[in-house]
Amino acid sequence: MRSWRVTARLKSARCWTSAAATVIPSFRRWTPAHPHALERWRFGRSERAAGQRHGASPNRAAHAAHSMKNDRAQLATSAGVVEVVSEPTYIFDSADNTRRYPHAIPLGEAHRYTAHGVLLNDEPLAVFGDYRCSGVHEHSALTVGESILLAVGGQVVCFSPQPFQVHWQLEVDDATCFGLHFAADHDALISHGELSISRFSRDGRLLWQAYGADIFSEGITLTPDAIEAVDFNGMRYRFNYETGEPLI
């Protein structure tokens, strides 16, 4: 039987509606007790980045392209059609970008960013960037009321398209967020991360975070009674919606 340990940790969501950051209360974080899990991830991440270029195994090469199989996502909102596009060549604070956005928001400080652009009715609205890699696909964004949640790198940003306003940003994974999901029966917002499965609130609070023995590269399913995820080695996990605890 796999052993687990629980650690408590503070997480802060950067609140854009006030001058100061909002500090979020402690949440429960489930992590594997295996001491070499992080080292395996670091090695695997650099190996996957090589992917097909170096003739990696089909599974690892497929994982490297997991979040890059599409480059657009569309959402119907009361303000119109919102489209998320990948901006692989976008450089913040540069006048030489092909597409210019009224709002350019790097989510943190770095020299290079993964950039996702947001169009409203085919017009550039905003571009967000994070230093971690991610692609654009059908699970990159979802609507919550009049707001939009967008996964960029390892972060989720919440904003309103019209009038444009960023409400908050939250780090949901130490590596990258593969996708965002919503379980209506539990009113649960779920992040499918490379290293963790997380639940967060509508106002940007990280409620819990669950880790496995390896990266969650083989998909996630929201069932009526549990969040099911599969790691790279094919191990299946079932997490409780309310607490994030693994279910036997």
N, C-alpha and C positions, 0 to 999 in steps of 0.2 A: 504494500500500500504506500502510495506517495505521501511524503510528509510535507506539511505546509507551515509557514510561520506568518504571523500577522504583525505588521508594523503600522504605527500611527504616524501621520505626516501632515504638515501644513502645506496647503497649496493656495496660491493667490491668483485671482482672476483680475486682470487689469481692467478697471472700470473706466469707460470712456465718458461717462456722464458726470463724473466728478473729477476734481483735480488730483485726488489721492487714489492710490490703488486700494482695492478692497481685499482684506485678508479673509480667507475662507476658513471656517472651522475645520478641525481634524476630521479625517475620513478613514475608512478601513481599507487597507491595501493588502491584498493576498499575493504573496510571492513564493516561488519555489525555494525549498531549503537547499537545493543543489548549489554548491559553492562556485561551480564553474559555468553557470548559465550565462552570465554576462560576457565572459570571455568567449564562449561559443558563439554568442550573438555577434560580437565585434568581428570575429574572424569570418563568420558566415556572411555578414553584411558586405565586407570588402570582396568576398568571393562572388557573391551574387551580383555585385556591381559590374563585374567582368562579364557575367552572363554568357550570352551567345558568342560574344567577341572572342572568348578564349575556349570555346567548345565545352562549356560546363554541361553537367548532366541536364536532361530535359526538364526535370522538376525545378532545379535551381534557376535555369534560364527562364522558365515560365514565371517563376516568382519575381524575378528581376523586372519583368514586364507587366506584372500583375496590375498595378495601378496606372499603367500607361496605355492600355488597350483602346481607350477612347480619349478624345481630347476636348470634348464638349459635354455640357449638361444643361438642360433647360428646365425652368420652373415657371408655372403660370401663377402670377400674383395679381392683386388688385391694382397695382401700378402698371402692369403690363407683363410682357414676357422677359424674364431674366435669364440670361445665358452666361454660363461660366466657361471660360476658354483657357487653355494652357498658353502661357507666355514664356516659352523657354529662352528667348533672347532678350527679354525685358531687363533693363538695368535701371535701378532707382537713381534719381538725381541726374539723369542723362537727358539731353535734348535730342538724342539720335534714335529714340525708339520709334518703331514703325507705327504703333498705335499709341496715342496720347490719352491719358485718363485725367479727369478733373481731380480725382482723389487717388494718391499713391501712398500706400500705407505698409511699410515694412514692420512685421510683427517681431521686433527684436533688433539687435545690432549684429550685423555680419557684413562681410565683403561681397558675398554672392548669395542670391536667393532663388528659391523656387517661386515663381510668380504665377498667380492665377488672376485673370482679368474677369471683370463682371460687366456685362452689357445690359442695358435696359432698352428694350425695343430697338435693338441693333445699334444703339449709341453707347460709346464707352462711358462707364460710370465710375468704376474704381478698380484698382489693382492692389492685391495683397501679396506679401512675400514672407517666406520663412526660410531659414538656412537649411532645413532638412528637406529631403526630396519627397515629392508626391506628384501624382498625375491627376487628370480630370476625367471623371466617369460618372455614371448615373448615381452613385452614392456619395459624390463629393459635396452635395448640398441638399438641404431640405428646408421646407417652410414651417415656421411655428407662428401661427397667427399672422400678423403683418410683418414679421421679421424673417430673416433668412439666416440659416446656419451654414457656414462654409468651412470645409476642412482644407487647411493649407499646411503642408509639412506635418509637424506634430501638434499643430494647434487648431482650435476651432474659434472662428470669429463670428459674432452675431451682429447683424446690421439691418437697417431698414433702407429700402431702395429709394423711396420718395416720401418726404424729403430725406436725402441721404443722411444717415447717422449711424455711427458705430457704437454699439451698446457695451460690448465687452469682448475680451479674448481670453482663452483658457488653453493651457497646455494639457493635452490628453494622452500623449505618448512620448516616451523618450526618444523614439526613432521616427516613426511616421504614422499618420492616420490613414488606413486603407479606405475607410468609409464611415458614414453616419447613418444610423437607423433609428426608427421610432416604433415602440411597442405601444399601441393605443390602449390596449386593455390594462396596461400598467402605468400609462402616462410616463413612459421611460425613454429618455434619450440615451442612445448607446453609441459609443465610439468603438469601432473595430480597429485597433492599433496593431502594429507589427509586433510589439512586445507585450501589449496589455489590452484587455477588454475593460472599458470604463463606462460608468454611468454618471451623467452630469445633469444639472437642473436647468430650467428655462432661464434662470437669472445668472448662469455662469458659475455655479458651484460644483466642484468635483465631489461626488458623493461616495464613490468607491472605485477601486482599480484592482483588477485581478490579473495575475501573471501565470504563465504556464512553464513547462520544462524547456520549451523551444518557441520559436516565433510562430505567430498565428497566421500562417501563410495559406492555409487550405480552406478558408471560408468560415462564415458565421451564419447561424440560423436563429431567428427569434421564434421560439415555440410558446404555446400558452403558459407553460409553467417554468421555463428556464431559457437562458441564453446558451446556445450550443456553439462551440468553436472547435476547430481542428488545427493542431499545430503541424509543423513541417514533417515530423515523424509519423503523422497519422494518429496521434493520440487525441482522443475526444474528451472535451470538457463540458460540464454543465454548470452554469453559475446561477445562483439565486438572484432574482431581479432586485430584491430589496436590500440585500446585504453584500452581494458579490461573492458569498461563500460558495465553494465548490460543492456540488451535490453528488452523492454517490449513486 
